[in-house]
């Protein structure tokens, strides 16, 4: 049973037959269906069913002369807006016919690995050799299994402006360092040393979360799971129409990247408010925005 089902409102599923009933209903009463002809006798199929605003479950498998054969399923949360326009590398996972994406966004300074939501669309575009000729963007979203609400860090207007300039300069240095600029590499190294010295000095008298106001770092064994801390810039609530469980949909700004997170209300500690911070563990998903035919 998928560990992130509770993030979209299915926290009370106790037995395999419970989810089997839901998966069967999705295949028979789907909201969206995407197919890709892989060979003369086999078709890759995605069935998706919504269970609330932007949340649902996708069932994937193949169809042949014997009917539909489910390979895997996953809960999803569709984010809003465009998170990044950076180039992507898509790799097939070894376990099944699902895909992982890798995005190197300069704002993060590290490679972001995410679970691809629209595998059928990607397979179709790849078969038609249209990936390189399109201006493609990506929308990230996250499913959270647990989270906490932290107060914001009090900053003056001058500090906010200074932080923005520092972030902009760091992004520029990272871009130059990727192109082999030795001065940029040296500047980034000295900047990291200064930051380490500052944190080591302040941590003796301050709480770490008053020093570090945002972070985005890998968590656990899975490459697409992260521990994040980001500022909440928008909040909405939705219900799972099947289970009636209540969910929070939070838009967070984390390391200068904005994306949406869905979490079960029972798994969130604290009262979310705009300006406060969300700290938690997420499964990062992404949807490639292909141009409509």
C-alpha positions, 0 to 999 in steps of 0.5 A: 500500500502506498505510504503517501495515500494519507497525504491525499485523504486516505489515512484509514485504509487498513487492508489491501482489499480496501485499496483494491476496491478504490483502484478498481473504481478508478479503472471503471470510472476514471476522470482522465485516460491517457494511452500510448501504443508501445507495440502492435500488441501492447498499449500503456494506459494511465487512469486518473480519478480526482478525489478533491481539488487537485488531488487523486490517484493514478493507476498505470498499466498495460492493455493487451488481448487479455485486457488491462494489467495494472503495474503500479499506482500513485497518489498525486497532487497537481501544483499550480503555476510554473516552477521552473523552465530549466532543462530536464533529464528523464530516466526510467525507474528500474522497478516499473514503467514509471519515470524520475526527472532531474532538474538543475535549477540554479536557484537551488544549487543542487540537482532536484529529483522528482517523480514524473506525474504524466508518464504517458504524455512524456512517452508519447512526446518522446516517441514523436521526437518532439521533446527537444523542439519544444519550450517545456516548463515544469510544475512541482508539487509535494505530498507531505506525510508530516509537518510543523508550522514555525514562526517567521524570522523577523527581518527589517526591510534592509535585511530582506533586500540584502538577502535577495541581493545575496541570493541573486549574486550566489545564483550568478556565481553558481552559473559561472562556476558551472561554466568552469570559472575558477574565480566563481568557484573560489568565491563560492568556497569562501562564502561557504566558509564564512557562512559556516563560521557565522552559524557556528558563532550564532548557534551558541546563543540562538535557535538554529531556525532563527538563523536558517530561515529556509532549506531544501535537502534530501531525506531518507533512501528515496532520491525524490524525498526531501526535508524542507523549510519554506515560507507559506505564501498561500493557504487553502483547504480541501476535502477528500470527497470519498473519505471526507478527510480535510487537507491543507494545500500550502504554497511555499517559497523555499530557496527562491522556488515556489511550489504547492504542498498537500498535507492531511490536516491531522498530520500538521502540527500548528496553525498555518498562516501566511508568513509563517513557515512550513517544516516537513518531509515531502515526496516531490512530484513534477508535471511537464507542461507540454504544449497542447496539440 
